[in-house]
Amino acid sequence: MAATTRTPSRDALADAQPQLSLRERKKLRKRIAIRRAAYRLVSAQGYDATTIEQIAQAAEVSPSTVFRYFPTKEDIVLTDEFGPAMEAELRARPADEDPLDSVRHVMTDSLLAFVGDEREEAVQRTKLMVEVPAIRARMTETMASTSELLVRALADRTGRDHDDLDVRVFTGAVLGALREVMLYWAARDHQDDPVELVDRALTTMRGGLRL
């Protein structure tokens, strides 16, 4: 798939979810505004020098509002809106499709949205993942919520219980692969095509590591 494929921006994502109420869409847009304010400040003065109070002022909200949406400063970098969209898209894939093929399709679409109209933010986010130990440490916790969404979808698709070990292992492996792809992409100065990296990672999952 070409890297130039057009995908919805995050503003469009906020408006294009009919399952969300008007109140929920407003909350989503506010989260996006807070995150964008944070990235502007981090780009100008660095992550450590950027405070929650500065982010709140730039986003025209109170510090308590920032904490209501993002419990920690690391969460501003790591939290996104793609988890529920990935779950919905995964549930919409053909029922007889191989789970790994379904996941490949969903992850590719989400990644194109992540690095499409918001490439600068994607680059900055993954760069911070590599450079800031606190962000890397928080990654596992923030991925847990996305994992639960995908576990439910995959369990339902395969007729298994939501606490099925095989489903959880599969989901953990997929999200672990995505995490490593993002870190690898950033560590190589974002020179590679991240979609091709995801495809390579999932191909490795299917075939295993061979001599």
Secondary structure in CASP SS format (residue, H / E / C, confidence):
PFRMAT SS
TARGET T0000
AUTHOR 0000-0000-0000
METHOD secondary structure of the structure
MODEL  1
M C 1.00
A C 1.00
A C 1.00
T C 1.00
T C 1.00
R C 1.00
T C 1.00
P C 1.00
S C 1.00
R H 1.00
D H 1.00
A H 1.00
L H 1.00
A H 1.00
D H 1.00
A C 1.00
Q C 1.00
P C 1.00
Q C 1.00
L C 1.00
S C 1.00
L H 1.00
R H 1.00
E H 1.00
R H 1.00
K H 1.00
K H 1.00
L H 1.00
R H 1.00
K H 1.00
R H 1.00
I H 1.00
A H 1.00
I H 1.00
R H 1.00
R H 1.00
A H 1.00
A H 1.00
Y H 1.00
R H 1.00
L H 1.00
V H 1.00
S H 1.00
A H 1.00
Q H 1.00
G C 1.00
Y C 1.00
D C 1.00
A C 1.00
T C 1.00
T C 1.00
I H 1.00
E H 1.00
Q H 1.00
I H 1.00
A H 1.00
Q H 1.00
A H 1.00
A H 1.00
E C 1.00
V C 1.00
S C 1.00
P H 1.00
S H 1.00
T H 1.00
V H 1.00
F H 1.00
R H 1.00
Y H 1.00
F C 1.00
P C 1.00
T C 1.00
K H 1.00
E H 1.00
D H 1.00
I H 1.00
V H 1.00
L H 1.00
T C 1.00
D C 1.00
E C 1.00
F H 1.00
G H 1.00
P H 1.00
A H 1.00
M H 1.00
E H 1.00
A H 1.00
E H 1.00
L H 1.00
R H 1.00
A H 1.00
R C 1.00
P C 1.00
A C 1.00
D C 1.00
E C 1.00
D C 1.00
P H 1.00
L H 1.00
D H 1.00
S H 1.00
V H 1.00
R H 1.00
H H 1.00
V H 1.00
M H 1.00
T H 1.00
D H 1.00
S H 1.00
L H 1.00
L H 1.00
A H 1.00
F H 1.00
V H 1.00
G C 1.00
D C 1.00
E C 1.00
R H 1.00
E H 1.00
E H 1.00
A H 1.00
V H 1.00
Q H 1.00
R H 1.00
T H 1.00
K H 1.00
L H 1.00
M H 1.00
V H 1.00
E H 1.00
V C 1.00
P H 1.00
A H 1.00
I H 1.00
R H 1.00
A H 1.00
R H 1.00
M H 1.00
T H 1.00
E H 1.00
T H 1.00
M H 1.00
A H 1.00
S H 1.00
T H 1.00
S H 1.00
E H 1.00
L H 1.00
L H 1.00
V H 1.00
R H 1.00
A H 1.00
L H 1.00
A H 1.00
D H 1.00
R H 1.00
T H 1.00
G C 1.00
R C 1.00
D C 1.00
H C 1.00
D C 1.00
D C 1.00
L H 1.00
D H 1.00
V H 1.00
R H 1.00
V H 1.00
F H 1.00
T H 1.00
G H 1.00
A H 1.00
V H 1.00
L H 1.00
G H 1.00
A H 1.00
L H 1.00
R H 1.00
E H 1.00
V H 1.00
M H 1.00
L H 1.00
Y H 1.00
W H 1.00
A H 1.00
A H 1.00
R C 1.00
D C 1.00
H C 1.00
Q C 1.00
D C 1.00
D C 1.00
P H 1.00
V H 1.00
E H 1.00
L H 1.00
V H 1.00
D H 1.00
R H 1.00
A H 1.00
L H 1.00
T H 1.00
T H 1.00
M H 1.00
R H 1.00
G H 1.00
G C 1.00
L C 1.00
R C 1.00
L C 1.00
END
